[in-house]
């Protein structure tokens, strides 16, 4: 059974860092592209970053460039989203999904996600 489980969210202050994790099971992590998205009540679901098969190609949303970094641990079948210099507008529930998907999330199922709250 294919499953992606996010973790690592929490309450942080602006300027701090946080690393989100995505544990994959039922498939080999980078045998598929993977995507991080986030959801807020006001903006809906927003693309954050996608990583291609084997990890050779990574793209970031403009707001994530220079602050967020996607990495993977193939041995652990884990995907990570390192978030640095976090801003209040980064508050959201973050999800990882299988596939290179930058838009059109309507009807797509997500896991439990992990919530990031940025507050001073």
C-alpha positions as a LaTeX table, in Angstrom:
\begin{tabular}{lrrr}
\hline
Residue & $x$ (\AA) & $y$ (\AA) & $z$ (\AA) \\
\hline
Unk1 & 0.00 & 0.00 & 0.00 \\
Unk2 & 1.41 & 3.35 & $-1.06$ \\
Unk3 & 1.56 & 5.78 & 1.81 \\
Unk4 & 3.17 & 9.13 & 2.52 \\
Unk5 & 3.21 & 10.39 & 6.10 \\
Unk6 & 4.27 & 13.91 & 6.93 \\
Unk7 & 5.74 & 15.06 & 10.23 \\
Unk8 & 7.94 & 17.70 & 11.77 \\
Unk9 & 5.63 & 20.67 & 11.86 \\
Unk10 & 5.18 & 22.86 & 14.88 \\
Unk11 & 5.12 & 26.35 & 16.29 \\
Unk12 & 8.09 & 28.49 & 15.31 \\
Unk13 & 9.00 & 32.13 & 15.40 \\
Unk14 & 9.73 & 34.21 & 12.30 \\
Unk15 & 13.31 & 33.73 & 11.16 \\
Unk16 & 13.65 & 30.27 & 12.64 \\
Unk17 & 14.13 & 26.99 & 10.80 \\
Unk18 & 12.16 & 23.79 & 10.63 \\
Unk19 & 12.61 & 20.50 & 8.82 \\
Unk20 & 9.53 & 18.66 & 7.63 \\
Unk21 & 9.68 & 14.95 & 6.90 \\
Unk22 & 7.75 & 12.75 & 4.53 \\
Unk23 & 8.01 & 9.01 & 5.15 \\
Unk24 & 7.25 & 6.90 & 2.09 \\
Unk25 & 6.10 & 3.31 & 2.20 \\
Unk26 & 4.89 & 0.90 & $-0.42$ \\
Unk27 & 7.27 & 2.24 & $-3.06$ \\
Unk28 & 10.87 & 3.31 & $-3.46$ \\
Unk29 & 11.03 & 7.02 & $-2.73$ \\
Unk30 & 12.64 & 8.53 & $-5.81$ \\
Unk31 & 11.29 & 6.01 & $-8.28$ \\
Unk32 & 8.60 & 8.65 & $-8.69$ \\
Unk33 & 8.69 & 12.42 & $-8.71$ \\
Unk34 & 7.46 & 13.93 & $-5.46$ \\
Unk35 & 5.87 & 17.24 & $-4.63$ \\
Unk36 & 5.46 & 19.35 & $-1.52$ \\
Unk37 & 2.35 & 21.49 & $-1.31$ \\
Unk38 & 0.81 & 23.55 & 1.46 \\
Unk39 & $-2.71$ & 24.53 & 2.33 \\
Unk40 & $-4.03$ & 27.59 & 4.06 \\
Unk41 & $-7.64$ & 28.63 & 4.54 \\
Unk42 & $-7.14$ & 31.77 & 2.52 \\
Unk43 & $-5.02$ & 30.55 & $-0.40$ \\
Unk44 & $-6.14$ & 26.98 & $-0.75$ \\
Unk45 & $-3.52$ & 24.52 & $-1.89$ \\
Unk46 & $-0.24$ & 26.04 & $-3.05$ \\
Unk47 & 2.64 & 24.33 & $-4.79$ \\
Unk48 & 5.91 & 24.50 & $-2.85$ \\
Unk49 & 8.43 & 22.29 & $-4.62$ \\
Unk50 & 8.81 & 19.23 & $-6.80$ \\
Unk51 & 11.69 & 16.80 & $-7.07$ \\
Unk52 & 12.14 & 14.54 & $-10.06$ \\
Unk53 & 12.97 & 10.87 & $-10.17$ \\
Unk54 & 16.45 & 10.20 & $-8.80$ \\
Unk55 & 16.46 & 13.72 & $-7.33$ \\
Unk56 & 18.34 & 15.23 & $-10.24$ \\
Unk57 & 15.77 & 17.95 & $-10.91$ \\
Unk58 & 14.23 & 20.14 & $-8.19$ \\
Unk59 & 12.00 & 23.15 & $-8.72$ \\
Unk60 & 10.78 & 25.63 & $-6.12$ \\
Unk61 & 7.95 & 28.13 & $-5.99$ \\
Unk62 & 9.21 & 31.70 & $-6.01$ \\
Unk63 & 8.40 & 32.17 & $-2.33$ \\
Unk64 & 10.48 & 29.09 & $-1.48$ \\
Unk65 & 13.59 & 29.88 & $-3.51$ \\
Unk66 & 16.55 & 30.59 & $-1.29$ \\
Unk67 & 14.70 & 29.61 & 1.88 \\
Unk68 & 13.42 & 26.05 & 1.37 \\
Unk69 & 15.48 & 23.03 & 0.39 \\
Unk70 & 14.24 & 19.59 & $-0.59$ \\
Unk71 & 16.45 & 16.63 & 0.23 \\
Unk72 & 16.00 & 12.90 & 0.44 \\
Unk73 & 17.41 & 9.95 & 2.31 \\
Unk74 & 17.02 & 7.05 & $-0.03$ \\
Unk75 & 18.13 & 4.51 & 2.55 \\
Unk76 & 15.39 & 5.63 & 4.92 \\
Unk77 & 12.85 & 6.27 & 2.14 \\
Unk78 & 12.41 & 9.77 & 3.50 \\
Unk79 & 11.85 & 13.12 & 1.84 \\
Unk80 & 12.56 & 16.34 & 3.67 \\
Unk81 & 11.66 & 19.99 & 3.33 \\
Unk82 & 14.16 & 22.20 & 5.11 \\
Unk83 & 12.57 & 25.57 & 5.81 \\
Unk84 & 14.89 & 28.42 & 6.76 \\
Unk85 & 14.16 & 32.04 & 7.57 \\
Unk86 & 10.54 & 31.11 & 8.10 \\
Unk87 & 7.97 & 33.86 & 7.62 \\
Unk88 & 4.46 & 34.24 & 9.07 \\
Unk89 & 2.99 & 33.59 & 5.62 \\
Unk90 & 4.57 & 30.12 & 5.70 \\
Unk91 & 1.94 & 29.09 & 8.24 \\
Unk92 & 0.07 & 26.23 & 6.59 \\
Unk93 & $-0.50$ & 22.51 & 6.58 \\
Unk94 & 2.20 & 20.89 & 4.46 \\
Unk95 & 1.69 & 17.73 & 2.43 \\
Unk96 & 3.88 & 15.56 & 0.27 \\
Unk97 & 2.33 & 13.80 & $-2.70$ \\
Unk98 & 3.58 & 11.45 & $-5.35$ \\
Unk99 & 4.08 & 12.96 & $-8.75$ \\
Unk100 & 5.34 & 16.20 & $-10.25$ \\
Unk101 & 2.19 & 18.24 & $-9.71$ \\
Unk102 & 2.36 & 22.02 & $-9.71$ \\
Unk103 & $-1.35$ & 22.80 & $-9.92$ \\
Unk104 & $-4.87$ & 21.38 & $-10.27$ \\
Unk105 & $-5.12$ & 19.62 & $-6.92$ \\
Unk106 & $-8.90$ & 19.46 & $-6.89$ \\
Unk107 & $-10.09$ & 15.97 & $-6.15$ \\
Unk108 & $-6.66$ & 14.73 & $-5.15$ \\
Unk109 & $-6.36$ & 12.92 & $-1.86$ \\
Unk110 & $-3.80$ & 14.04 & 0.68 \\
Unk111 & $-2.41$ & 12.45 & 3.81 \\
Unk112 & $-2.68$ & 13.89 & 7.29 \\
Unk113 & $-0.17$ & 16.64 & 6.59 \\
Unk114 & 1.91 & 18.46 & 9.14 \\
Unk115 & 1.01 & 21.89 & 10.42 \\
Unk116 & 3.43 & 24.77 & 10.62 \\
Unk117 & 2.45 & 27.77 & 12.70 \\
Unk118 & 4.65 & 30.82 & 12.54 \\
Unk119 & 4.07 & 33.31 & 15.29 \\
Unk120 & 6.10 & 35.65 & 17.41 \\
\hline
\end{tabular}
